[in-house]
């Protein structure tokens, strides 16, 4: 389910999106189904452990990591992801990073080609 809390932060590595800076994005809880949750964890290249725990209501993936076809709007205007959708859009650096570690540019790539 998409969240509207101002404290939402995306859990995808190198993604700094949060609801306060990007209120137009939707943020989605990890699925409760164990198999689908495992696919999400694999897709975002994270491992549950001491540094990353999936907690319902506080661990999210932002809408930028889903295909447009995976997202729909409810009649009340809420953005939701389709059942079974898995995050698949990630970003890889393609040019230099300035001295303050700000990315100058990056290119979207599909998760199957992410290395």
N, C-alpha and C positions, 0 to 999 in steps of 0.2 A: 504494500500500500504506500502511496506517496505521502510524504509528511510535509507539513507547513511550518513546523517549529523553526525558529530562528537559529537553533543550535545544531541543525543538520550539517554534517560534513561528509564528503564522499570518502569511502574507504579504499578506493583504487590507488595503488602506489603512483606517486607523482601528480596526482590530481588534487588540486587545492580548492576545488569548488565547495562552497558552503551556501546556505540559504540566505545569509545576510548579504553576501557580496553578489549573489546570483539568484534573486528572488523568482526569476522566470523559469528556473529549472525545477524539476520534480526530483525528490529523493525517495528511494525505494528500499524498504526493509528486505533483508535476506529472507528467502522462502523458509517456511517451517518444514517442508518436505525434505528429509535428509538427503536423498539422491540429488534433487535439484539444487539444494544448498551446496553440496559438494561440487557440482558443476560450476556454480558461481565462484566458489573459492578458487578452483582451478583456473577459471577464465581470468580472474583478476590477479592471478599470480601471487596469492597470499597463502599462508599456512596458519591455521589456528594454533595458538601456543601462548607463551608468556607475553609476547608483544602484540598479539592480535587475537581478540575474542569477539565472537559474534553475539551481541546482546540485542534481543528484541526491543525495538523502540529507541536504539541508540547507535546502530551500525547500519549504514546506508550506502547505496550506490546511486550516483546521480544519473539523470536521464540522458546525458551526453554519451554514456557508454552502451546505450541500447540503439538498435536500428529503429528508424522511424516507423517501420511496419509493426514493431513490438509495442508501440505506445498508442493508447486511445484515450479519448475524453469521455467521461460519463455525462449523462444529461445535465448534471449540475455543474459541469465544467472542470471536474477533477481529472488530473492526468493519472492514468494507471498503465501498468504493463500487462501484457497478455499472459495468461497462465502458461508456464513452461518456457517463457523467454529467458535468455541467458545474456549477460553483458558481453558484447563482442567488439566494441569500438574503443580502441586505446590509442595512445599517442606516443610517438617515438621521436626523440630529438634528431634533427637533421643538420643543425648548424651550431655554431659556437654559443656558449653561454657567457653573458657579460660578467664583470668582476663581482657583481652583487648577486650572482647566481640566478638572474632572471633569464628565462628562456626567451631567445629572440625569435625562434620559429620552431614549429614542429609539424609533423605530418600525421594525419590519421591513418592507422593501418588496421587491418582485420586481425583478430586474435590468433587465427591460424598461422599468420606469418610473423607474429610477435616473438622476438628472441631476446 
